Amino acid sequence: MPQKIIDQTTIQPDGSPGDDAFTAFAICNDNFEDTEARLVLLESGGGEIGGRLDDEIAARTAADAALGARIDADHSLITQETADRIAAVQAETTARTNADTALSARILGKNRIINGNFDIYQRGNPGTITNTAAYTADRWICSSAGAGVTSNWGLGGTTPGEIPDSVRFLGFNVVSGVTSAWVGQWIEGVHTFAGEKATVSFWMRSGVAGKKVGLLIQQHFGVGGSTMVEVQASSVITLTTKFTKYTVTFDVPSIAGKSVGGNNALLLTFFYADDRPALFGGQLVGQTGLFELAQVQMEKGDKATDFEWRPVGHELQLCQRYYCKSYALPTKAGTPNSDSGRIATGLQISGTNSPSFSAYALRFPVGMRTSPAVTVYGAVSGNPNKVTMSDNADSSGVPTVRGLSEGGCEINWVNNPGTFGGWFHFTADAEI
């Protein structure tokens, strides 16, 4: 029934406004009864109202379910899209890393070691080295110390495939009585790798398994510079009789605040024997045997990459910056009767006092590190500080080197009586 309203304004016969209390309470009771009946009907689901409410509840439930499914589907799409994007980023990162690694293996100049594969051998085998240091394969200096110690160096072949793409190595035989034995290379510039990590990678074997090698770097600050700084590798390497690749990483000290003089450099050394207990914990004291070294590389960073292959012609030019000669590459300086590469001139100049002399303008094959020490050899005799005259005899005097620079010089000599011109070889040494 429609809701009843209590009259509060109509003037009753007795003059009072609105319904009296009895009437008002009766109206309230009727309204309460009607409301109760409606609630009972609604709760029981009966009637038109209950039906509409059930329909609305069902509709709302279906709508909520549809909305939830839509949200789940959208979330699934978003999650999959995010996963796809993450996978794409990871794939790109991996591809860039692989590309960087492949590129770094092909960039010329990452290896600060020159002639790391021992292809260039201008000086030839120095033979026995006793209580001195001498160059062997280009840029590699070897040293032995100890009374009556003999160290024999050589270069030769090995089993194909044992060293990747190479059969070259440098051997060092340490005999009984050695107090110190090492081989190393001077790297131009003490600033090299300063304040950074540098990794040395190399292949090596020994004649008998169990021999050890210790690596060491020294920062030399040159003439008038600061005191040398030395860093030993954290541990020694134990060798086998088969060529194996090894890596050693150094924390190269900063040179901030140091004084740097002329002829400064970084020295990398491989120690095979030494009598100092403080060096590598004394593990190299009294060690003897054959040590063979191949494919040496020193590069920036804490990881070793593939060995850098430079064209042999390029490698030769890098070596000639420090040492060059007129002899054929396999011919050792001072070899007699060496016609290949010899220099000849027929020029004769007469002075005011009648002696005649010859001059030759000598150009080096590349610009050298600094003005080199030049030695002239008679082409026939092989004697140093001589020129072969037109009668195949040595000049009586010593040839003079004039106008020396990184690019070349002039060689002058006095001709023997009745001779002219001359034939000679030369070496130019600008090592650090």
C-alpha positions as CSV (number, residue, x, y, z in Angstrom):
1,M,0.0,0.0,0.0
2,P,1.2,3.6,-0.4
3,Q,2.8,5.2,2.6
4,K,0.4,7.0,5.0
5,I,1.2,10.6,6.1
6,I,0.5,12.0,9.6
7,D,-1.4,15.3,9.3
8,Q,0.3,18.0,11.3
9,T,-1.5,21.2,10.1
10,T,-5.3,20.6,9.6
11,I,-7.5,22.3,12.3
12,Q,-9.5,19.6,14.1
13,P,-13.1,20.2,15.4
14,D,-11.7,20.7,18.8
15,G,-9.5,23.5,17.5
16,S,-6.2,21.6,17.7
17,P,-3.9,21.4,14.6
18,G,-3.2,18.0,13.0
19,D,-4.0,14.4,13.9
20,D,-4.2,13.5,17.5
21,A,-1.6,11.1,19.1
22,F,-3.8,8.0,18.7
23,T,-4.4,8.6,15.0
24,A,-0.7,9.4,14.5
25,F,0.5,6.2,16.2
26,A,-2.0,4.1,14.2
27,I,-0.6,5.6,10.9
28,C,2.9,4.7,12.0
29,N,1.9,1.2,12.9
30,D,0.3,0.8,9.5
31,N,3.5,2.0,7.8
32,F,5.7,-0.3,9.9
33,E,3.4,-3.3,9.1
34,D,3.5,-2.5,5.3
35,T,7.4,-2.1,5.4
36,E,7.8,-5.3,7.3
37,A,5.7,-7.1,4.7
38,R,7.7,-5.7,1.9
39,L,11.0,-6.7,3.6
40,V,9.8,-10.3,4.2
41,L,8.7,-10.5,0.5
42,L,12.1,-9.0,-0.6
43,E,14.2,-11.4,1.5
44,S,12.2,-14.4,0.3
45,G,12.8,-13.4,-3.4
46,G,9.2,-13.5,-4.2
47,G,7.1,-11.0,-6.0
48,E,7.9,-8.5,-8.7
49,I,10.5,-6.6,-6.5
50,G,12.3,-9.8,-5.6
51,G,12.4,-10.8,-9.2
52,R,13.9,-7.5,-10.4
53,L,16.4,-7.6,-7.6
54,D,17.5,-11.1,-8.5
55,D,17.8,-10.1,-12.1
56,E,19.9,-7.1,-11.1
57,I,22.2,-9.2,-8.9
58,A,22.7,-11.7,-11.7
59,A,23.4,-8.9,-14.1
60,R,25.9,-7.2,-11.8
61,T,27.6,-10.6,-11.1
62,A,27.9,-11.3,-14.8
63,A,29.2,-7.8,-15.4
64,D,31.8,-8.2,-12.6
65,A,32.9,-11.5,-14.0
66,A,33.2,-10.1,-17.5
67,L,35.2,-7.1,-16.2
68,G,37.5,-9.4,-14.2
69,A,38.1,-11.5,-17.3
70,R,38.9,-8.4,-19.3
71,I,41.3,-7.1,-16.6
72,D,43.0,-10.6,-16.4
73,A,43.3,-10.6,-20.2
74,D,44.7,-7.1,-20.4
75,H,47.2,-7.9,-17.5
76,S,48.3,-11.0,-19.4
77,L,48.8,-9.0,-22.5
78,I,50.8,-6.3,-20.6
79,T,52.8,-9.0,-18.8
80,Q,53.6,-10.7,-22.1
81,E,54.5,-7.4,-23.8
82,T,56.8,-6.6,-20.9
83,A,58.4,-10.0,-21.0
84,D,58.9,-9.6,-24.8
85,R,60.5,-6.2,-24.3
86,I,62.8,-7.5,-21.6
87,A,63.8,-10.4,-23.8
88,A,64.5,-8.0,-26.7
89,V,66.6,-5.8,-24.5
90,Q,68.5,-8.9,-23.2
91,A,69.0,-10.2,-26.8
92,E,70.3,-6.8,-27.9
93,T,72.7,-6.6,-24.9
94,T,74.0,-10.0,-25.7
95,A,74.4,-9.1,-29.4
96,R,76.3,-5.9,-28.5
97,T,78.5,-7.8,-26.1
98,N,79.3,-10.4,-28.7
99,A,79.9,-7.7,-31.3
100,D,82.2,-5.8,-29.0
101,T,84.2,-8.9,-28.2
102,A,84.4,-9.8,-31.9
103,L,85.4,-6.2,-32.8
104,S,88.0,-6.0,-30.0
105,A,89.6,-9.2,-31.4
106,R,90.1,-7.3,-34.7
107,I,91.2,-3.8,-33.6
108,L,94.8,-3.1,-34.4
109,G,96.8,-1.7,-31.5
110,K,95.2,-3.4,-28.5
111,N,98.3,-5.5,-28.0
112,R,101.1,-3.2,-26.6
113,I,103.6,-6.0,-27.1
114,I,105.5,-5.8,-30.4
115,N,106.5,-9.1,-32.1
116,G,104.5,-11.2,-29.6
117,N,104.5,-14.1,-32.0
118,F,108.3,-13.9,-32.5
119,D,108.1,-13.6,-36.3
120,I,110.8,-10.9,-36.6
121,Y,114.3,-11.9,-35.8
122,Q,116.7,-9.3,-37.2
123,R,119.5,-9.8,-34.7
124,G,119.6,-13.6,-35.0
125,N,120.4,-16.0,-32.1
126,P,122.7,-14.3,-29.6
127,G,124.0,-17.7,-28.5
128,T,125.4,-17.9,-25.0
129,I,124.6,-15.1,-22.6
130,T,126.6,-14.9,-19.5
131,N,126.2,-12.1,-16.8
132,T,124.7,-9.7,-19.3
133,A,121.5,-8.8,-21.1
134,A,121.1,-9.1,-24.9
135,Y,118.3,-8.8,-27.5
136,T,117.2,-11.9,-29.3
137,A,113.9,-11.9,-31.2
138,D,113.1,-8.2,-32.0
139,R,112.0,-6.2,-29.0
140,W,112.8,-9.1,-26.6
141,I,115.6,-8.7,-24.2
142,C,117.0,-11.6,-22.2
143,S,119.2,-11.6,-19.1
144,S,121.2,-14.1,-17.1
145,A,123.4,-13.7,-14.1
146,G,125.7,-15.9,-12.1
147,A,129.3,-16.9,-12.4
148,G,129.9,-19.2,-15.4
149,V,126.2,-19.3,-16.2
150,T,125.2,-20.1,-19.8
151,S,121.8,-19.3,-21.2
152,N,121.0,-20.5,-24.7
153,W,118.2,-18.9,-26.7
154,G,116.5,-20.2,-29.8
155,L,113.6,-19.9,-32.1
156,G,112.0,-22.8,-33.9
157,G,108.9,-24.8,-34.7
158,T,106.6,-27.0,-32.7
159,T,103.7,-29.4,-33.3
160,P,101.3,-27.8,-35.7
161,G,98.1,-26.8,-34.0
162,E,99.6,-26.9,-30.5
163,I,99.8,-23.1,-30.5
164,P,96.8,-21.6,-32.4
165,D,97.8,-20.6,-36.0
166,S,101.5,-20.6,-35.2
167,V,104.7,-22.7,-34.8
168,R,106.8,-19.9,-33.4
169,F,108.1,-19.6,-29.9
170,L,111.2,-18.3,-28.0
171,G,113.1,-20.8,-25.9
172,F,115.4,-20.0,-22.9
173,N,117.5,-22.8,-21.3
174,V,118.5,-22.1,-17.7
175,V,121.5,-24.1,-16.6
176,S,122.9,-24.9,-13.2
177,G,124.5,-22.0,-11.3
178,V,122.0,-19.3,-12.5
179,T,121.2,-16.6,-10.0
180,S,118.8,-14.7,-12.1
181,A,117.2,-15.4,-15.6
182,W,114.5,-13.5,-17.3
183,V,113.1,-12.4,-20.7
184,G,111.1,-9.2,-21.2
185,Q,110.1,-6.3,-23.3
186,W,110.4,-2.5,-22.8
187,I,107.1,-0.8,-23.6
188,E,107.6,2.8,-24.6
189,G,106.1,5.3,-22.2
190,V,105.7,4.9,-18.4
191,H,102.2,6.1,-18.7
192,T,101.2,2.9,-20.4
193,F,98.2,1.4,-18.5
194,A,99.0,3.6,-15.6
195,G,96.2,3.6,-13.0
196,E,94.3,0.8,-14.9
197,K,94.1,-2.9,-15.1
198,A,96.2,-4.7,-17.7
199,T,96.1,-8.4,-18.7
200,V,99.0,-10.4,-20.1
201,S,98.1,-13.6,-22.0
202,F,100.6,-16.0,-23.4
203,W,101.3,-19.7,-24.3
204,M,104.1,-21.5,-22.5
205,R,105.6,-24.9,-21.7
206,S,108.7,-26.3,-20.0
207,G,111.0,-29.2,-20.7
208,V,109.9,-30.9,-17.5
209,A,106.5,-30.5,-15.9
210,G,106.3,-28.5,-12.7
211,K,108.6,-25.7,-13.6
212,K,107.5,-22.2,-12.6
213,V,107.4,-18.8,-14.1
214,G,106.7,-15.5,-12.4
215,L,105.6,-12.3,-14.1
216,L,106.6,-8.8,-13.0
217,I,106.1,-5.2,-14.3
218,Q,108.3,-2.2,-13.6
219,Q,107.5,1.4,-14.2
220,H,110.8,3.2,-15.1
221,F,110.5,7.0,-15.0
222,G,113.5,7.7,-17.1
223,V,116.5,10.0,-16.6
224,G,115.9,12.4,-13.8
225,G,112.5,10.8,-13.0
226,S,111.0,9.2,-9.9
227,T,112.2,6.0,-8.4
228,M,111.2,2.8,-10.3
229,V,107.9,1.1,-9.1
230,E,107.7,-2.7,-9.3
231,V,104.6,-5.0,-9.1
232,Q,104.8,-8.8,-8.9
233,A,102.0,-11.0,-10.2
234,S,99.8,-12.3,-7.4
235,S,101.1,-15.9,-7.9
236,V,103.5,-17.9,-10.0
237,I,102.4,-20.2,-12.8
238,T,103.2,-23.9,-12.8
239,L,104.0,-25.2,-16.3
240,T,103.5,-28.5,-18.1
241,T,105.3,-30.0,-21.0
242,K,102.4,-29.0,-23.4
243,F,101.8,-25.5,-24.6
244,T,99.0,-24.0,-22.5
245,K,97.5,-20.5,-22.5
246,Y,97.8,-18.5,-19.3
247,T,96.6,-15.1,-18.2
248,V,97.8,-12.7,-15.5
249,T,96.1,-9.4,-14.6
250,F,98.0,-6.5,-13.1
251,D,96.8,-3.4,-11.2
252,V,99.2,-1.0,-12.8
253,P,100.0,1.9,-10.3
254,S,99.0,5.4,-11.1
255,I,101.8,7.8,-12.0
256,A,100.1,10.9,-10.5
257,G,102.6,13.0,-8.7
258,K,105.6,11.2,-10.2
259,S,108.4,13.0,-12.1
260,V,108.9,11.6,-15.6
261,G,112.2,11.9,-17.4
262,G,113.5,11.0,-20.8
263,N,113.6,7.4,-22.0
264,N,110.8,6.3,-19.6
265,A,109.0,3.0,-20.1
266,L,107.1,0.1,-18.7
267,L,109.0,-3.2,-18.5
268,L,107.2,-6.6,-18.6
269,T,109.4,-9.6,-17.6
270,F,109.0,-13.3,-17.3
271,F,111.2,-14.6,-14.5
272,Y,112.5,-18.2,-14.7
273,A,115.1,-18.1,-11.9
274,D,116.1,-15.7,-9.2
275,D,118.0,-16.1,-5.9
276,R,116.0,-13.4,-4.0
277,P,113.7,-15.0,-1.5
278,A,111.4,-12.0,-1.6
279,L,110.8,-12.4,-5.3
280,F,107.7,-14.7,-5.8
281,G,108.2,-16.1,-2.3
282,G,111.5,-17.7,-3.2
283,Q,109.8,-20.3,-5.5
284,L,112.3,-19.6,-8.4
285,V,115.5,-19.9,-6.4
286,G,117.8,-22.4,-8.0
287,Q,115.4,-23.3,-10.8
288,T,116.8,-24.7,-14.0
289,G,115.5,-26.1,-17.3
290,L,114.1,-25.2,-20.7
291,F,111.3,-22.6,-21.0
292,E,109.4,-21.9,-24.2
293,L,107.2,-18.8,-24.7
294,A,104.7,-18.0,-27.5
295,Q,102.0,-15.5,-28.5
296,V,102.5,-12.8,-25.8
297,Q,99.8,-10.1,-25.5
298,M,99.4,-7.3,-23.1
299,E,96.1,-5.3,-23.3
300,K,93.9,-3.0,-21.2
301,G,91.3,-4.5,-18.9
302,D,91.0,-7.5,-16.7
303,K,90.1,-10.0,-19.5
304,A,92.2,-11.6,-22.2
305,T,91.0,-11.5,-25.8
306,D,92.2,-13.5,-28.8
307,F,95.8,-12.8,-29.8
308,E,96.0,-9.8,-32.1
309,W,97.4,-10.8,-35.6
310,R,99.1,-8.0,-37.4
311,P,100.4,-8.3,-40.9
312,V,104.1,-9.3,-40.8
313,G,105.0,-6.2,-42.8
314,H,103.4,-4.0,-40.2
315,E,105.0,-6.0,-37.4
316,L,108.4,-5.5,-39.1
317,Q,107.9,-1.7,-39.3
318,L,107.0,-1.6,-35.6
319,C,110.2,-3.4,-34.8
320,Q,112.3,-1.2,-37.1
321,R,111.3,1.9,-35.1
322,Y,113.7,0.4,-32.5
323,Y,116.2,-1.5,-34.6
324,C,116.9,-1.8,-38.3
325,K,119.7,-3.0,-40.6
326,S,120.7,-3.3,-44.3
327,Y,121.4,-7.0,-44.1
328,A,118.8,-9.5,-45.3
329,L,116.4,-10.3,-42.5
330,P,117.8,-13.8,-41.7
331,T,121.4,-12.5,-41.8
332,K,123.1,-11.6,-38.6
333,A,125.0,-8.2,-38.5
334,G,128.7,-8.7,-39.0
335,T,128.4,-11.7,-41.3
336,P,131.2,-11.6,-43.9
337,N,130.6,-11.5,-47.6
338,S,127.0,-10.5,-47.3
339,D,126.0,-9.1,-50.6
340,S,122.2,-9.0,-50.0
341,G,121.2,-5.5,-49.1
342,R,124.7,-4.0,-49.0
343,I,125.1,-0.3,-49.8
344,A,127.4,0.7,-52.6
345,T,128.7,4.1,-53.8
346,G,131.4,5.1,-56.2
347,L,131.5,8.7,-55.1
348,Q,134.9,10.2,-54.5
349,I,135.6,13.7,-53.3
350,S,139.1,15.2,-53.2
351,G,140.0,17.6,-50.4
352,T,142.4,20.5,-50.5
353,N,145.1,18.3,-49.0
354,S,144.6,15.6,-51.7
355,P,143.2,12.7,-49.6
356,S,139.9,11.5,-51.2
357,F,136.9,10.5,-49.3
358,S,133.4,9.2,-50.0
359,A,130.0,10.1,-48.6
360,Y,126.6,8.3,-48.6
361,A,123.2,9.7,-47.5
362,L,121.6,6.9,-45.5
363,R,117.8,6.8,-45.0
364,F,116.3,4.5,-42.4
365,P,113.3,2.3,-43.5
366,V,111.0,4.0,-40.9
367,G,111.2,6.9,-38.5
368,M,113.0,5.6,-35.5
369,R,112.1,6.2,-31.8
370,T,115.1,8.6,-31.4
371,S,118.4,9.3,-33.1
372,P,119.9,5.7,-33.1
373,A,123.4,4.4,-32.5
374,V,124.6,3.5,-36.0
375,T,127.3,0.9,-36.7
376,V,128.9,0.4,-40.1
377,Y,130.3,-3.0,-41.2
378,G,132.6,-3.8,-44.1
379,A,130.5,-5.7,-46.6
380,V,133.3,-8.2,-47.3
381,S,135.0,-8.6,-44.0
382,G,132.0,-8.0,-41.7
383,N,134.2,-6.0,-39.4
384,P,132.5,-3.2,-37.5
385,N,133.5,0.4,-38.1
386,K,134.9,-0.3,-41.5
387,V,133.9,0.1,-45.2
388,T,135.0,-2.2,-47.9
389,M,137.1,-0.3,-50.5
390,S,137.2,-0.9,-54.3
391,D,140.0,-3.4,-53.7
392,N,137.8,-5.5,-51.3
393,A,140.0,-4.4,-48.3
394,D,138.7,-2.6,-45.3
395,S,139.1,1.1,-45.1
396,S,142.1,2.1,-43.0
397,G,140.1,4.7,-41.1
398,V,136.8,4.6,-39.2
399,P,133.8,5.9,-41.1
400,T,132.1,8.9,-39.6
401,V,128.4,9.3,-38.9
402,R,127.2,12.8,-39.5
403,G,123.8,14.6,-39.4
404,L,122.2,11.8,-37.4
405,S,118.4,12.0,-36.8
406,E,115.5,9.7,-36.5
407,G,115.1,9.5,-40.2
408,G,118.7,8.9,-41.4
409,C,122.3,10.2,-41.5
410,E,125.4,10.6,-43.7
411,I,128.2,8.1,-43.7
412,N,131.7,9.6,-44.6
413,W,135.0,7.7,-44.9
414,V,138.5,8.3,-46.2
415,N,139.4,6.1,-49.2
416,N,142.5,4.1,-49.1
417,P,145.2,5.2,-51.6
418,G,144.2,4.2,-55.1
419,T,140.7,3.2,-54.2
420,F,137.3,4.8,-54.5
421,G,133.8,4.4,-53.2
422,G,132.9,1.5,-51.0
423,W,130.5,-1.2,-49.9
424,F,129.1,-1.5,-46.4
425,H,126.2,-2.6,-44.2
426,F,124.7,-0.8,-41.2
427,T,122.7,-1.3,-38.1
428,A,120.7,1.4,-36.3
429,D,119.7,0.8,-32.7
430,A,117.2,3.0,-30.9
431,E,116.0,0.6,-28.2
432,I,114.8,2.0,-24.9
